[in-house]
């Protein structure tokens, strides 16, 4: 192996490592607008103030019980299929392609985009994903 081969090998390994650790997150703004971002864990930590140990509960490869962690600048949510980080201005959602998460996301986007601070929040049926269920005291809305 010549010196040229060695530098090519190093360059190739650097290019491969550059994308390591990034994940696709669906980012839903406070106005209900969503976009997909490829973000690394260090960037998420800086953006949300969450330590790496809290990010582990969102890792789909690891098994953790349902959890909601309140932190200084964010809330970490791991509830069945929904794995997300909520900040004051946005919600970052992993595994957004999962059908059960997609339903949650579309309902969230609808409610946020139709919410007006001077009025009451959107009624659950206005987003088309919720159904009334009977309870002891009458109907309750499930979202």
C-alpha positions in Angstrom: 0.0 0.0 0.0 1.5 3.4 -1.0 1.1 6.7 0.8 -1.6 7.8 -1.7 -3.6 4.7 -0.9 -3.4 5.5 2.8 -4.7 9.1 2.5 -7.5 7.9 0.2 -8.5 5.3 2.8 -8.5 8.0 5.6 -10.6 10.3 3.4 -13.1 7.5 2.7 -13.5 6.7 6.4 -14.0 10.3 7.3 -16.8 10.6 4.7 -18.5 7.5 6.0 -18.2 8.7 9.6 -19.7 12.2 8.9 -23.3 10.9 8.7 -23.0 8.5 11.7 -25.2 9.4 14.6 -27.7 11.5 12.7 -31.4 10.6 12.6 -34.4 11.9 10.8 -36.7 13.9 13.1 -40.1 15.3 12.3 -40.1 18.9 13.7 -43.5 20.3 14.3 -43.5 24.1 15.1 -45.8 25.8 17.5 -47.9 26.9 14.5 -48.4 23.3 13.3 -46.0 23.5 10.4 -43.7 20.4 10.1 -40.4 19.6 8.4 -38.0 16.8 8.4 -34.5 17.4 9.7 -31.4 15.1 9.8 -30.0 15.9 13.2 -27.2 14.4 15.3 -27.5 13.6 19.0 -25.0 16.4 20.0 -27.1 18.9 18.1 -30.3 17.7 19.8 -28.5 18.0 23.2 -27.5 21.6 22.5 -30.9 22.5 21.0 -33.0 21.0 23.9 -30.6 20.9 26.9 -31.3 17.2 27.3 -28.4 15.0 28.5 -27.4 11.9 26.5 -28.9 9.5 29.2 -32.3 11.0 28.5 -31.9 10.5 24.7 -31.3 6.8 25.2 -34.9 6.3 26.2 -35.9 7.4 22.7 -33.6 4.9 21.0 -35.9 2.4 19.1 -33.2 -0.3 19.4 -33.4 -0.2 23.2 -36.3 -1.3 25.3 -37.5 1.2 27.9 -40.9 1.4 29.7 -43.2 4.3 28.9 -41.7 7.5 30.4 -42.3 11.2 30.5 -39.3 13.2 31.8 -39.6 16.8 32.6 -36.3 18.7 32.2 -35.4 22.4 32.5 -35.8 23.2 28.8 -37.7 20.2 27.4 -40.0 17.2 28.0 -38.9 13.8 26.8 -41.8 11.5 25.9 -41.6 7.8 25.3 -45.2 6.4 25.1 -45.6 3.2 23.2 -44.9 4.3 19.6 -44.5 8.1 20.2 -40.9 9.0 20.9 -40.6 12.8 21.1 -39.0 15.8 22.7 -41.2 18.8 23.4 -39.7 22.3 23.8 -41.4 25.7 24.2 -41.4 26.3 20.5 -41.4 22.9 18.8 -41.8 19.1 19.1 -39.2 16.8 17.7 -40.6 13.3 16.8 -38.8 10.1 16.0 -40.3 7.2 14.0 -42.8 9.6 12.4 -43.4 7.1 9.5 -45.0 4.6 11.9 -48.8 4.6 11.0 -49.9 5.0 14.6 -47.5 7.9 15.1 -48.6 9.4 11.7 -52.2 9.6 13.0 -50.9 11.4 16.2 -48.8 13.8 14.1 -51.6 14.8 11.8 -53.9 15.4 14.7 -51.3 17.5 16.4 -50.6 19.5 13.3 -54.3 20.2 12.9 -54.8 21.3 16.4 -51.7 23.6 16.4 -52.5 25.1 13.1 -56.1 25.9 14.0 -55.4 27.1 17.5 -55.9 30.8 18.2 -54.7 32.2 21.5 -57.7 34.4 21.7 -60.1 31.5 21.3 -60.5 28.1 22.8 -58.6 25.2 21.3 -59.9 23.2 18.3 -62.6 20.7 19.1 -61.3 17.1 18.7 -63.8 16.2 15.9 -62.7 19.2 13.8 -59.4 17.4 13.1 -61.2 14.2 12.0 -59.2 11.7 14.1 -61.0 11.5 17.4 -64.1 9.7 18.4 -66.3 10.2 21.5 -66.3 7.2 23.9 -68.9 6.6 26.6 -67.9 7.1 30.2 -69.6 7.2 33.5 -70.4 10.9 33.3 -71.3 11.0 29.6 -69.1 11.3 26.5 -65.4 12.1 26.7 -63.2 13.0 23.8 -60.2 10.8 23.0 -57.5 12.3 20.9 
